């Protein structure tokens, strides 16, 4: 199995986990409130990651935090927006439609990031095939509305 196939399998598993996570977070949000659910999810996630780091399950080096560009820390802020957005949208439109909208937003933004090589990432050219894929994705999202 190639590294690309393994990466795609991991990504698909992450996508499936996101749908389950969004569902669970939405149920929690109905119980304790949306902002409160976002807080609880982040506390639990933080505790899990702290344990992973304490048990040396990572291979990184936290002493290099000061070497990262300032803007990469916005990921934490964006994560709050993501969790809250999922918690707020799933109860209103359902898991499938909310996930479809999330995917359209992800792919559209990812194409821009790839094309311009934003954040120091390698440039990956936008092609007409990708444009067609994005259009088909948007059409599929529209069909999910019915």
C-alpha positions as CSV (number, residue, x, y, z in Angstrom):
1,X,0.0,0.0,0.0
2,X,1.5,3.4,-1.0
3,X,1.9,6.3,1.4
4,X,-0.7,8.2,-0.6
5,X,-3.3,5.5,-0.1
6,X,-2.5,5.3,3.6
7,X,-2.8,9.1,3.9
8,X,-6.2,9.0,2.1
9,X,-7.5,6.2,4.4
10,X,-6.4,8.2,7.4
11,X,-8.2,11.3,6.0
12,X,-11.3,9.3,5.4
13,X,-11.3,8.0,8.9
14,X,-10.8,11.5,10.2
15,X,-13.8,12.6,8.1
16,X,-16.0,9.9,9.6
17,X,-14.8,10.8,13.0
18,X,-15.8,14.4,12.4
19,X,-19.3,13.4,11.5
20,X,-19.5,11.4,14.7
21,X,-17.9,14.1,16.8
22,X,-20.2,16.7,15.4
23,X,-23.2,14.6,16.3
24,X,-21.9,14.1,19.8
25,X,-21.0,17.7,20.3
26,X,-24.5,18.8,19.1
27,X,-26.2,16.5,21.6
28,X,-24.0,18.0,24.3
29,X,-24.8,21.5,23.0
30,X,-28.6,20.8,23.4
31,X,-27.9,19.6,27.0
32,X,-25.5,22.3,28.3
33,X,-25.6,25.0,25.7
34,X,-23.6,25.6,22.5
35,X,-20.8,27.8,23.9
36,X,-20.6,25.6,27.0
37,X,-20.4,22.4,24.9
38,X,-17.6,24.1,22.9
39,X,-15.7,24.7,26.2
40,X,-16.3,21.2,27.5
41,X,-15.1,19.6,24.2
42,X,-11.9,21.7,24.3
43,X,-11.2,20.9,27.9
44,X,-11.5,17.2,27.3
45,X,-9.4,17.4,24.1
46,X,-6.8,19.4,26.0
47,X,-6.6,16.8,28.8
48,X,-6.2,13.9,26.3
49,X,-3.4,15.7,24.4
50,X,-1.7,16.6,27.7
51,X,-1.7,12.9,28.6
52,X,-0.3,11.9,25.2
53,X,2.5,14.4,25.6
54,X,3.2,13.4,29.2
55,X,3.5,9.7,28.1
56,X,5.8,10.8,25.3
57,X,3.6,9.5,22.5
58,X,4.5,12.4,20.3
59,X,7.8,12.9,18.5
60,X,7.9,16.7,18.5
61,X,9.7,19.3,20.6
62,X,7.7,21.9,22.5
63,X,10.8,23.9,23.2
64,X,10.6,25.1,19.5
65,X,7.3,26.8,20.0
66,X,8.9,30.2,19.7
67,X,10.2,29.3,16.2
68,X,6.8,29.0,14.7
69,X,5.3,31.9,12.8
70,X,2.8,33.9,15.0
71,X,-0.2,33.2,12.7
72,X,0.0,29.4,13.2
73,X,-1.4,29.9,16.7
74,X,-4.6,31.2,15.1
75,X,-5.5,27.5,14.6
76,X,-6.6,27.3,18.2
77,X,-8.9,30.2,17.7
78,X,-10.2,28.8,14.5
79,X,-10.8,25.4,16.2
80,X,-13.3,27.2,18.6
81,X,-15.1,28.5,15.5
82,X,-15.2,25.1,14.0
83,X,-16.5,23.3,17.0
84,X,-19.1,26.0,17.7
85,X,-20.2,26.0,14.0
86,X,-20.7,22.3,14.1
87,X,-22.6,22.4,17.4
88,X,-24.8,25.2,16.1
89,X,-25.5,23.8,12.6
90,X,-26.2,20.1,13.0
91,X,-29.3,20.5,15.2
92,X,-30.8,22.9,12.6
93,X,-30.0,21.1,9.3
94,X,-28.9,17.6,10.3
95,X,-25.6,15.8,10.2
96,X,-25.5,15.0,6.5
97,X,-26.3,18.5,5.3
98,X,-24.1,20.3,7.8
99,X,-21.2,17.9,6.9
100,X,-21.8,18.5,3.2
101,X,-21.6,22.3,3.8
102,X,-18.4,21.8,5.9
103,X,-16.8,19.8,3.1
104,X,-17.7,22.3,0.4
105,X,-16.2,25.1,2.6
106,X,-13.1,22.9,3.3
107,X,-12.5,22.0,-0.3
108,X,-13.0,25.5,-1.6
109,X,-10.7,27.0,0.9
110,X,-8.1,24.2,0.5
111,X,-8.0,24.8,-3.3
112,X,-7.2,28.5,-2.6
113,X,-4.5,27.6,0.0
114,X,-3.0,25.0,-2.4
115,X,-3.0,27.3,-5.4
116,X,-1.3,30.2,-3.7
117,X,0.9,28.0,-1.4
118,X,-0.4,30.0,1.6
119,X,1.2,29.7,5.1
120,X,4.4,28.4,3.5
121,X,2.9,25.3,2.1
122,X,3.9,23.9,-1.3
123,X,1.9,25.3,-4.2
124,X,-0.4,22.9,-5.9
125,X,-1.9,24.4,-9.1
126,X,-5.6,24.8,-9.5
127,X,-6.7,22.9,-12.6
128,X,-9.9,22.7,-14.7
129,X,-10.4,19.1,-13.3
130,X,-10.4,20.5,-9.8
131,X,-12.8,23.2,-10.9
132,X,-15.1,20.6,-12.3
133,X,-14.8,18.6,-9.1
134,X,-15.7,21.7,-7.0
135,X,-18.7,22.4,-9.2
136,X,-19.9,18.8,-8.9
137,X,-19.3,18.9,-5.2
138,X,-21.4,22.1,-5.0
139,X,-24.1,20.5,-7.2
140,X,-24.1,17.5,-4.9
141,X,-24.4,19.8,-1.9
142,X,-27.4,21.5,-3.5
143,X,-29.1,18.1,-4.1
144,X,-28.7,17.4,-0.4
145,X,-31.0,20.3,0.3
146,X,-34.0,18.4,-1.1
